[in-house]
Amino acid sequence: MDAAQLGKSRFLNLLFRFAGFTMESRLRSWLMPPEKTLLGAGLKTGQTVLEVGSGTGFFTLTAAKMIGKSGHLIALEPLSDFADKVEGKVRQAGYENVEVIKRDALKTELETASIDVALLYGVVPFPTLPLKQLLPEMHRVLKPDGSLAVWLFPTTGGVPTAILRSGVFTNQEKKNGVYSFTPAK
């Protein structure tokens, strides 16, 4: 069963409901301000940004504000309950530059070289997102001068080293706890 099918599972949506509650807490916003973390990704006005695993939208609205009306944010979330929550937040905030897609990050179906920054914030390592499959897809959708921004919580778990060893990304930098990588040529 792929991640998109798992995302429709009533059991998983119920199981992750508590996680969604903690993702929305004021304590989390205070301890991990989304603006500061997103600054580590180098978001700029007018960019096209892919947010992989948007969850309940902790970073979504802030990222959309940072890239402005001329930018485009694609919030990719396989869990139906979370995607619906993000869609509601986007509608309520009146953002027209955000597109919420219920889909698996391993098969984004996005155009090749169409993304300026891909955000992997708190989604790796995760069993349904094996790096050996995820990294080539992120490389495919990123523009040649694009960036893969990875924020890991609560531990790095060797992910930055694994990304570099993959040969798909190079030039690791770290700012505000975010690891940024450049697509290999």
C-alpha positions in Angstrom: 0.0 0.0 0.0 1.5 3.4 -1.0 1.4 6.6 1.1 -1.6 8.0 -0.8 -3.7 4.9 0.0 -2.5 5.0 3.6 -3.5 8.7 3.8 -7.1 7.6 3.2 -7.1 5.1 6.1 -9.6 6.0 8.8 -7.4 4.2 11.3 -4.3 6.2 10.4 -6.2 9.5 10.4 -7.5 8.7 13.8 -4.1 7.6 15.1 -2.5 10.8 13.8 -5.2 13.1 15.2 -3.3 13.4 18.5 -0.1 14.3 16.6 -2.1 16.9 14.8 -3.2 18.4 18.1 0.4 18.7 19.3 1.5 20.2 15.9 -1.0 23.0 16.5 0.0 23.8 20.1 1.0 27.4 21.2 3.9 25.8 23.0 5.3 24.5 19.7 4.9 27.9 18.1 6.8 29.5 21.0 9.6 26.9 21.1 9.9 26.6 17.3 8.8 29.8 15.7 7.9 28.9 12.1 9.3 32.1 10.7 12.8 31.4 12.1 12.8 27.9 10.8 11.6 28.9 7.4 14.3 31.7 7.2 16.8 28.8 7.3 15.4 27.6 3.9 16.1 31.0 2.3 12.5 31.5 1.1 12.1 34.6 -1.1 9.2 36.5 -2.8 8.0 34.9 -6.0 9.4 31.4 -5.5 7.6 28.2 -6.1 7.8 26.1 -3.0 6.9 22.5 -2.4 6.1 21.6 1.2 6.3 17.9 1.6 4.1 16.5 4.4 2.4 19.8 5.4 0.7 18.1 8.3 -1.8 20.5 9.8 -0.1 23.5 8.2 2.3 24.6 11.0 4.6 26.1 8.4 2.2 26.5 5.5 0.7 29.9 6.0 3.9 31.5 7.2 5.7 30.1 4.1 2.9 31.4 1.8 3.3 34.8 3.4 7.1 34.8 2.9 6.9 34.0 -0.8 4.1 36.6 -1.3 1.3 36.7 -3.8 3.6 36.3 -6.7 4.9 33.0 -5.2 3.2 29.6 -5.3 3.2 27.1 -2.4 2.3 23.5 -3.0 1.4 21.8 0.3 1.7 18.0 -0.3 0.0 15.9 2.3 -1.2 12.3 2.0 -3.3 12.2 5.2 -6.9 13.3 4.2 -7.7 14.8 7.7 -4.5 16.9 7.7 -4.9 18.1 4.1 -8.5 19.1 4.8 -7.3 21.1 7.8 -4.7 22.9 5.8 -7.2 23.7 3.0 -9.5 25.2 5.6 -6.7 27.3 7.1 -5.7 28.5 3.6 -9.3 29.4 2.7 -9.9 31.2 6.0 -6.7 33.2 5.6 -7.6 34.1 2.1 -4.4 32.9 0.5 -4.7 32.4 -3.2 -1.0 31.3 -3.7 -1.4 28.0 -1.9 -2.4 24.7 -3.5 -3.1 21.7 -1.2 -2.6 18.3 -2.9 -3.4 15.0 -1.3 -0.6 12.9 -2.7 2.4 10.8 -2.0 5.7 12.6 -2.1 7.3 9.6 -3.8 5.1 10.3 -6.9 4.4 14.0 -6.8 3.2 14.1 -10.5 4.6 17.7 -10.5 6.5 19.0 -13.6 10.2 18.4 -13.9 12.4 21.4 -12.8 9.3 23.4 -11.6 10.2 23.9 -7.9 12.6 26.5 -6.4 12.6 25.1 -2.8 11.5 21.7 -1.6 10.8 21.7 2.2 11.2 18.5 4.1 10.3 19.7 7.5 10.0 17.0 10.1 9.1 14.3 7.6 12.3 12.4 7.3 13.3 9.8 8.4 9.8 8.4 8.1 9.1 4.8 7.1 6.7 5.7 4.2 9.3 8.2 2.8 12.4 6.1 2.1 15.3 8.4 1.0 16.3 6.1 -1.8 13.0 6.9 -3.5 12.3 10.4 -2.1 15.5 12.1 -3.1 15.4 11.3 -6.8 11.8 12.6 -6.9 12.9 15.8 -5.2 15.8 16.2 -7.5 13.5 15.7 -10.5 11.0 18.4 -9.4 13.7 21.0 -8.3 15.1 23.5 -10.7 18.8 23.1 -11.3 19.5 26.1 -9.1 16.8 25.0 -6.6 17.3 23.9 -3.0 16.3 21.0 -0.8 15.7 22.3 2.7 15.6 19.7 5.5 14.6 20.4 9.1 14.9 17.4 11.4 13.2 16.9 14.7 14.0 15.8 17.3 17.3 14.3 16.0 19.1 14.3 12.7 19.3 10.5 12.6 22.1 10.6 10.1 19.8 12.0 7.4 22.1 14.9 6.3 25.0 12.4 5.7 22.6 10.0 3.9 21.5 12.8 1.6 25.1 13.7 0.7 26.0 10.0 0.2 23.1 9.5 -2.2 24.9 11.5 -4.8 21.7 13.2 -5.8 22.4 16.4 -3.7 25.6 18.3 -2.8 26.7 21.4 -1.0 25.2 21.0 2.5 24.7 24.3 4.4 23.0 24.8 7.8 21.1 27.8 9.0 18.6 28.1 11.8 18.6 24.3 12.2 17.8 23.8 8.5 20.1 21.8 6.2 20.0 23.0 2.6 21.3 21.0 -0.3 21.8 21.8 -4.0 20.7 19.3 -6.7 23.7 17.4 -8.2 24.3 18.1 -11.9 
